[in-house]
């Protein structure tokens, strides 16, 4: 059930490719009357990787079209081509060679985009660094990934303090005048070099996307090749518009923003970066100003936008929105309901991870019919659930570990470790179940399950119940060591604006709706939940806080 496709394993690559071609043809990304375009795209992907490939696609279609808009203004595809050529020459002259590794520690702006393009044209591997890094984390990742140079925003100068001095530095964005001994800026490198194309690399340098690091130093997940046909996995269930405008609120150093940035360009869209740090009202204002058809967010951002309230949202005309694309963490039933009330049926929720890539997509209809679902696997993806003995579960409602097969799945972390593989499918690290209609639900992480008095409790069930209340903005439930029960539940709740929460009343509320072993023993009311730069909840901080108290 919901194990997409029953084609014999040897034929799956052929049938998946045929299905992907059908999706891309239907969505207008492939024109059967122009096979030469497809050949050029495949050839570019084999040499440059995904970012330069979609840039060159845009150049062929409309070089004068605005490709990105950031705080400094617009840049066309042609301007990006010329500037990235110049940056490629500059970095080559600085000694960066194909096969070496470069890091990018940037907010969303032209400097980040030019760095991605230059890395592709050089054939160097690009490591996308998390803007929420502390200095020790960055130093550890730079050492482990053998980073030779880092392109970074000026605001991260202090974070680079523990990175060895032999790692070259280049400034991608400066908020204040630079000192004479500061690293060279990308602007100065571009101005000093020719805009003619540089020699092509023999093969793509690839990229490394880092895991969220919610349990420690982020691990590196390499993406050495991204087949062009994999874009069908998004377009199969998400009607991303062509030749329109996409507002990018999610950071493009992470998979959610990066995938939609790349796909947005492939569809001929202009990408608007909502300035460098997320601001809810500024984001929705950008949608209205640019008449954007697509908004890309992580769920926490969407929560903040809705928390602006009806009066603020009513100031902005968002009728142009056709897709709100959310990924990176769970979309609760309450969040999907509130989004539909505010914007209509435009929310699409992607279930994916750094390791398994695309797994499932929930459409507005899915979330209306089955609140909390992450949907169904798109074309080319297979999802199955296994019990603790790794027997496949086929009955609806039975919880087990989720395993995924995707053409974008990785082959192991950069430190040599890997995820568990069963029947050719990779463990997502999540536990979940299917309903009778084949829709997938996530019940939590396999390492987040709480065992209290011998009973299994998945935090998401309690958290979703709590956030259904109008007076609770956010909730997180953790397990705390208990002498009598092994573990007990501790709930952290963030009150809605103006609300007053009473811990005992909250416990009584849960007791009235769920089994006794799912009732939190403690309830703490806090101002906000700890999250990382991509909006993921940092449960380990709550666990440490509970242990200290």
C-alpha positions in Angstrom: 0.0 0.0 0.0 1.2 3.4 -1.0 4.4 1.7 -2.2 4.3 3.6 -5.5 4.3 1.2 -8.4 4.5 -2.6 -8.6 6.9 -2.8 -11.6 9.6 -5.5 -11.3 12.8 -4.0 -9.9 14.9 -4.4 -13.1 12.4 -2.4 -15.1 11.8 0.4 -12.6 14.5 2.8 -14.0 12.9 2.5 -17.4 9.3 3.0 -16.2 10.3 5.8 -13.8 12.0 7.6 -16.6 9.0 7.2 -18.9 6.7 8.5 -16.2 9.0 11.4 -15.4 9.1 12.4 -19.1 5.4 12.3 -19.3 5.1 14.6 -16.3 7.7 17.1 -17.6 6.1 17.1 -21.1 2.7 17.7 -19.5 4.1 20.6 -17.5 5.8 22.1 -20.6 9.4 21.6 -19.4 10.0 19.3 -22.3 8.9 20.1 -25.9 8.8 16.9 -28.0 9.1 19.2 -31.1 12.5 20.5 -29.9 14.6 17.4 -28.9 17.8 19.4 -29.3 16.9 21.4 -26.2 16.6 18.2 -24.1 20.0 17.1 -25.5 21.6 20.4 -24.5 20.1 20.2 -21.0 21.3 16.7 -20.4 24.8 17.6 -21.8 25.0 20.7 -19.5 23.9 18.6 -16.5 26.7 16.1 -17.2 29.3 18.8 -17.2 28.2 21.6 -14.9 25.6 20.2 -12.5 22.2 21.6 -11.8 22.7 25.4 -11.2 24.6 26.2 -14.3 22.3 23.9 -16.3 19.1 25.9 -15.3 21.0 29.2 -15.9 21.9 28.1 -19.4 18.3 27.0 -19.9 17.1 30.5 -19.0 19.7 32.0 -21.3 18.4 30.1 -24.3 14.8 30.9 -23.5 15.0 34.6 -22.6 18.4 36.1 -21.6 16.9 39.5 -20.8 14.4 38.1 -18.3 15.0 39.0 -14.7 16.4 35.9 -12.9 16.7 37.2 -9.3 15.7 40.2 -7.3 17.5 40.9 -4.0 18.1 44.0 -1.8 20.4 45.5 -4.4 17.9 45.1 -7.2 17.3 42.8 -10.2 19.8 40.7 -12.3 18.9 39.1 -15.6 20.0 35.7 -16.7 22.5 37.3 -19.1 24.0 39.4 -16.3 24.3 36.4 -14.0 26.0 34.5 -16.8 28.6 37.3 -17.4 29.2 37.9 -13.7 29.6 34.2 -12.8 32.0 33.9 -15.7 34.1 36.6 -14.3 34.0 35.1 -10.8 35.0 31.7 -12.2 38.1 33.3 -13.8 38.9 35.0 -10.5 38.6 31.9 -8.4 40.6 29.9 -10.9 43.4 32.5 -10.7 43.2 32.3 -6.9 44.2 28.6 -7.2 40.9 26.8 -6.9 41.0 23.7 -9.1 38.4 21.2 -10.2 37.7 18.6 -7.6 38.6 20.9 -4.7 36.1 22.0 -2.1 34.6 25.4 -1.5 32.1 26.5 1.3 29.3 29.0 1.1 28.2 30.7 4.3 25.7 33.2 2.9 22.2 34.5 3.3 19.9 34.5 0.2 21.3 37.1 -2.3 23.2 37.5 -5.5 26.5 36.6 -3.8 25.2 33.2 -2.9 23.8 32.6 -6.4 27.0 33.7 -8.1 29.0 31.4 -5.8 26.8 28.4 -6.8 27.2 29.2 -10.4 31.0 29.7 -10.2 31.4 26.5 -8.4 29.5 24.7 -11.2 31.6 26.3 -13.9 34.9 25.5 -12.0 34.0 21.9 -11.3 34.6 22.4 -7.5 32.5 20.8 -4.8 30.3 23.3 -3.0 29.4 22.8 0.7 26.3 24.7 1.7 27.0 26.0 5.3 24.3 26.7 7.8 24.0 30.4 8.7 23.1 29.3 12.3 26.5 27.7 12.9 28.5 28.5 16.0 32.3 28.9 15.5 33.2 25.3 16.7 30.6 23.7 14.4 31.9 25.6 11.4 35.5 24.7 12.2 34.6 21.0 12.5 32.6 20.9 9.3 35.4 22.8 7.4 38.0 20.3 8.6 35.9 17.2 7.9 34.8 18.4 4.4 38.4 19.5 3.5 37.2 23.0 2.6 39.8 25.0 0.8 38.0 28.4 0.5 34.9 29.9 2.1 32.7 32.6 0.5 30.8 34.3 3.3 28.8 37.4 4.3 30.5 40.0 6.5 28.2 39.3 9.4 29.8 35.9 9.8 33.4 37.2 10.3 33.4 36.1 14.0 32.0 32.7 13.2 35.0 32.0 11.0 37.5 32.7 13.9 38.3 29.0 14.5 38.7 28.1 10.8 42.4 27.7 10.0 43.9 30.8 8.3 45.1 28.7 5.3 41.4 28.4 4.3 40.9 31.3 1.8 38.1 33.8 2.5 36.0 35.9 0.1 33.2 38.4 1.0 29.9 37.8 -0.7 28.0 40.6 1.1 29.2 43.6 3.2 26.9 45.7 5.4 29.7 48.2 6.3 32.9 49.4 4.6 35.6 46.8 4.7 39.1 47.3 6.1 42.2 47.1 3.9 43.1 43.7 5.4 39.6 42.3 4.8 39.1 39.5 2.3 38.4 40.4 -1.3 34.8 41.0 -2.2 33.0 39.1 -5.0 32.3 42.5 -6.5 36.0 43.3 -6.8 36.9 39.9 -8.1 34.1 40.2 -10.8 35.1 43.7 -11.8 38.8 42.7 -12.3 38.1 39.7 -14.6 36.7 39.0 -18.1 33.1 37.9 -18.7 34.0 35.5 -21.4 33.2 31.8 -20.6 35.9 29.9 -18.8 37.1 26.4 -19.8 34.5 23.7 -19.1 35.2 21.2 -16.3 35.3 17.6 -17.2 32.6 16.7 -14.8 30.4 18.4 -12.1 32.1 19.1 -8.8 28.9 18.2 -6.9 27.6 19.7 -3.7 27.2 18.7 -0.1 24.0 19.6 1.8 24.3 19.4 5.5 21.8 17.7 7.8 19.9 20.0 10.2 22.2 19.1 13.1 19.4 18.8 15.6 21.3 16.1 17.5 24.9 17.4 17.1 27.3 18.6 14.4 25.6 18.4 11.0 26.6 15.5 8.8 27.4 16.0 5.1 25.1 14.5 2.5 26.7 14.6 -1.0 24.8 15.2 -4.1 27.3 14.6 -6.9 24.7 14.3 -9.7 21.1 15.5 -9.9 19.4 14.0 -12.9 17.2 16.5 -14.7 14.3 14.1 -14.8 14.1 14.2 -11.0 12.3 17.6 -11.2 9.2 15.5 -12.1 9.0 14.4 -8.5 8.0 17.9 -7.5 5.9 18.8 -10.6 3.9 15.5 -10.4 1.9 16.8 -7.5 2.7 20.5 -7.2 1.4 22.8 -9.9 4.4 25.2 -9.8 3.7 28.0 -12.4 5.8 28.8 -15.4 7.2 32.2 -16.4 6.0 33.8 -13.2 7.5 35.0 -9.9 8.5 33.0 -6.8 9.2 34.6 -3.4 11.9 32.6 -1.7 11.6 32.9 2.1 13.3 29.5 2.9 17.1 29.7 2.9 18.7 28.2 -0.2 21.6 26.7 1.8 19.1 23.9 2.7 17.3 21.4 0.5 13.8 23.1 0.6 14.9 26.4 -0.7 17.6 25.1 -3.0 15.4 22.6 -4.8 12.7 25.2 -5.4 15.2 27.9 -6.4 16.6 25.5 -9.1 13.2 24.3 -10.2 11.8 27.9 -10.3 14.5 28.8 -12.7 13.9 25.7 -14.8 10.3 26.9 -15.1 11.4 30.4 -16.2 10.5 32.1 -13.0 12.0 35.2 -11.4 13.2 34.5 -7.9 12.6 37.2 -5.3 14.7 36.9 -2.1 12.7 38.5 0.7 15.9 40.2 2.0 18.4 38.4 4.0 16.7 37.6 7.3 13.1 36.4 7.5 10.5 38.9 8.4 6.8 37.8 8.1 5.2 41.0 7.0 8.0 41.9 4.6 7.6 38.4 3.0 3.9 38.8 2.5 4.5 42.4 1.2 6.9 41.0 -1.4 4.2 38.6 -2.6 1.9 41.5 -3.1 4.4 43.9 -4.6 5.7 41.3 -7.2 2.3 39.6 -7.7 4.1 36.4 -7.0 2.4 33.1 -7.9 4.6 31.0 -5.5 5.9 31.4 -2.0 8.5 29.0 -0.6 8.7 28.6 3.2 9.4 26.3 6.1 6.4 25.7 8.3 7.7 28.0 11.1 7.8 30.9 8.6 4.2 30.2 7.6 3.2 30.1 11.2 4.7 33.5 11.7 3.0 34.9 8.6 -0.4 33.7 9.9 0.3 35.1 13.3 0.3 38.6 11.8 -3.4 38.3 12.1 -6.3 39.1 9.7 -6.0 42.9 9.9 -2.3 42.9 8.8 -2.8 40.2 6.1 -5.7 42.2 4.7 -3.4 45.1 3.9 -1.7 43.0 1.2 -3.2 41.7 -2.0 -2.1 38.1 -2.2 -4.7 36.9 -4.7 -1.9 36.1 -7.2 -0.7 33.2 -5.0 -1.3 29.8 -6.5 1.2 27.7 -4.5 2.6 28.0 -1.0 5.3 25.4 -0.9 6.2 24.3 2.6 8.8 21.7 3.6 11.5 21.1 6.2 9.3 20.1 9.2 5.8 19.0 9.9 2.7 21.0 8.9 0.2 20.5 11.7 -3.5 20.1 11.0 -4.0 23.5 12.7 -1.5 25.2 10.4 -3.0 23.7 7.2 -6.5 24.8 8.3 -5.4 28.3 9.1 -3.5 28.6 5.8 -6.6 27.5 3.8 -8.7 30.1 5.7 -6.2 32.9 5.0 -5.1 32.1 1.4 -7.4 29.4 0.0 -6.4 25.9 -1.2 -2.8 26.7 -2.2 -0.7 24.9 0.4 1.5 22.0 -0.7 3.5 20.1 1.9 6.7 18.2 0.9 7.9 15.4 3.1 11.6 15.0 2.4 14.9 14.8 4.1 18.5 15.6 3.3 19.3 11.9 3.0 16.3 10.4 1.2 15.3 13.6 -0.7 11.7 13.5 -2.0 9.4 11.0 -0.3 5.8 12.3 -0.4 3.7 15.4 -1.3 0.4 16.5 0.3 -2.0 18.5 -1.8 -4.6 20.9 -0.4 -7.2 18.2 -1.0 -5.1 15.7 0.9 -4.8 18.0 3.9 -8.5 18.8 3.8 -9.6 15.1 3.7 -6.9 13.9 6.1 -5.4 16.7 8.3 -1.9 16.0 9.3 -1.0 13.8 6.3 2.2 14.3 4.3 0.4 12.9 1.2 1.5 10.3 -1.2 4.7 9.4 -3.1 5.1 11.2 -6.4 6.4 9.7 -9.6 9.7 7.9 -9.2 9.4 7.6 -5.4 8.7 4.5 -3.3 7.7 4.5 0.4 7.3 1.5 2.6 6.9 1.0 6.4 8.7 -1.8 8.3 8.4 -3.1 11.8 11.3 -3.5 14.3 12.2 -6.9 12.7 12.1 -5.2 9.3 9.0 -7.0 8.1 7.0 -4.8 5.8 3.8 -3.4 7.3 0.8 -3.4 4.9 -2.1 -2.8 7.3 -3.4 0.8 7.7 -2.8 2.6 11.0 0.1 0.4 12.1 3.2 2.5 13.0 6.7 1.5 11.8 9.9 3.0 10.4 9.6 4.8 7.1 11.9 3.7 4.3 12.2 5.6 0.9 13.6 5.0 -2.5 14.2 8.1 -4.6 16.5 8.8 -7.6 17.9 11.7 -5.4 18.7 9.5 -2.4 22.3 9.8 -1.3 24.9 7.0 -1.1 26.3 7.8 2.4 27.5 10.7 4.5 30.8 12.3 3.7 32.3 10.9 6.9 31.7 7.3 5.6 28.6 6.5 7.6 25.3 5.6 6.0 21.6 5.1 6.8 20.0 1.7 7.1 18.9 0.1 3.8 16.1 -2.5 3.5 15.0 -4.0 0.2 16.8 -1.2 -1.6 15.0 1.5 0.4 16.8 4.0 2.7 15.6 4.7 6.3 14.3 8.2 6.7 14.7 8.0 10.5 11.0 8.7 10.9 8.2 6.6 12.1 4.8 6.7 10.6 1.8 4.9 9.1 -0.5 4.8 6.1 -4.2 5.3 6.3 -6.7 3.1 4.3 -6.5 5.5 1.4 -2.7 5.2 1.1 -1.8 8.5 2.6 1.3 8.8 4.7 1.4 10.2 8.2 4.5 11.0 10.3 4.3 10.0 13.9 7.7 11.3 14.9 11.4 10.5 14.8 12.4 7.0 15.7 14.7 8.4 18.4 11.9 10.7 19.8 9.5 8.0 20.8 8.7 8.1 24.5 8.1 4.9 26.4 6.1 5.7 29.6 5.0 2.8 31.8 5.6 0.4 28.9 3.4 2.4 26.5 4.7 4.0 23.3 4.0 7.7 22.9 4.8 9.8 19.8 5.2 13.5 20.7 3.4 14.7 17.5 0.0 13.3 18.6 0.1 15.4 21.8 1.6 18.4 20.1 -1.0 18.5 17.4 -3.8 18.3 20.0 -2.3 21.2 21.9 -1.8 23.4 18.9 -5.5 23.0 17.9 -6.3 25.3 20.8 -6.5 29.0 19.8 -4.6 30.0 23.0 -1.5 27.9 22.2 0.8 29.1 19.5 3.3 26.2 19.6 4.0 23.1 21.6 6.7 20.5 22.0 6.6 17.3 24.1 9.7 15.5 25.3 10.5 12.4 27.4 12.1 12.9 30.8 13.7 10.1 32.8 11.4 8.8 35.5 12.2 6.3 38.3 8.7 4.7 38.3 7.7 4.9 34.6 11.0 4.9 32.8 10.0 8.2 31.1 7.4 10.8 31.7 6.0 13.5 29.4 7.0 17.1 29.7 5.2 19.6 27.5 6.5 23.0 26.6 3.8 25.5 25.3 4.0 28.9 23.8 0.9 31.0 24.5 -0.8 32.9 21.7 -0.7 36.7 21.9 -2.6 37.9 25.0 -3.3 34.4 26.2 -2.7 33.1 29.8 -2.1 29.4 30.1 -2.5 27.3 33.3 -0.5 24.1 33.3 -3.1 22.1 35.2 -5.8 23.1 32.8 -3.7 22.0 29.9 -3.1 18.6 31.6 -6.8 18.2 32.1 -7.4 19.1 28.4 -5.0 16.4 27.2 -6.5 13.9 29.7 -10.0 14.6 28.2 -8.9 13.8 24.7 -6.1 11.2 24.9 -5.2 8.0 26.8 -3.8 8.5 30.3 -0.2 7.6 29.4 -0.1 10.5 26.9 -0.9 13.1 29.5 2.1 15.3 30.3 3.2 15.2 34.0 4.8 18.7 33.6 3.7 21.6 31.5 6.1 24.6 31.1 4.9 27.9 29.6 7.7 29.6 27.6 8.1 32.5 25.3 9.4 30.6 22.3 10.6 27.1 21.3 14.3 26.7 20.4 14.8 26.2 16.6 17.7 26.1 14.2 18.2 28.3 11.1 15.9 26.2 9.0 13.1 26.3 11.6 13.5 22.8 13.0 12.8 22.2 16.7 15.9 21.6 18.9 14.4 19.1 21.2 17.8 18.4 22.7 17.8 21.9 24.2 14.5 21.3 25.9 15.7 17.9 27.2 18.8 19.6 28.6 16.7 22.3 30.2 14.3 19.7 31.7 17.3 17.8 33.1 18.7 20.9 34.8 15.4 21.7 36.4 
